[in-house]
């Protein structure tokens, strides 16, 4: 915010500074743990929970847009519980799909229109990719949900860029999703051996595995901080009342 005239603006400035400082401390901790080969599961999941707490604060400051981010952050907490803590990858990726669908909803709530073309293209691309995976004898529940998840992530990143004309703060959302893509590319590289039976050098695999959270944590921070004053029509009580009066 350009000026800090009201108590709420001052509180938001304090929130941003505190949120960023805690995130930086957690990021430094799990990076150090990874470099010295100590289990970093706890600090990484603390980072996920911090993002959820940040989303809760954003809901207070930006009630409409913050509600969407709070829902997506809660879903992310569940997904990362399966992926990071319980190491049940297929369920974790499946849950993550709903976070991407929440971002999808956010994009088109801002645009205030139904995503007919985007939805059709996403589904057609998923069908095409499923056929390719099946031809490679690599089609199963994990690869199917991963394909659907990644398709939605790519589309969300591209389409989020169109929101920047509505509010410059959506730059954070777009950059966050791009970093999310970088994170998942690293996940894919580090798992190529087990998924497709492709042999990659251990140095590349180790570097990719290390880079996952170097991209992931900043992506989540930027997405949470992208909340703004946008008000969705669907949340407008007058709009809802008029609908039920018809």
URBELKA-V555100 format. One line per field, one symbol per residue. psi: psi as a letter, one per 30 degrees, with the letter a starting at -180 (. if undefined). Layout:
# URBELKA-V555100
psi: ???
This chain:
# URBELKA-V555100
psi: kelieleeeeeeeeeeeeeeeeeeeeeeefeeeeeghkkgeeeefeeeeeeeeeeeeeeeeieeeeeeeeeeeeeeeeefeeeeefhieeeeeeefefeeeeeeeeefeefhlkheeeeeeeeeeeeeeeeeeefghgjaeeeeeeeeeeeeeeeeeefffffffekfffeeeeeeeeeeeeefeeeeefgeefefgkklkeeeeeeeeefeffeeeeeeeeeeffkagkkkeffjeeeeeeeff.
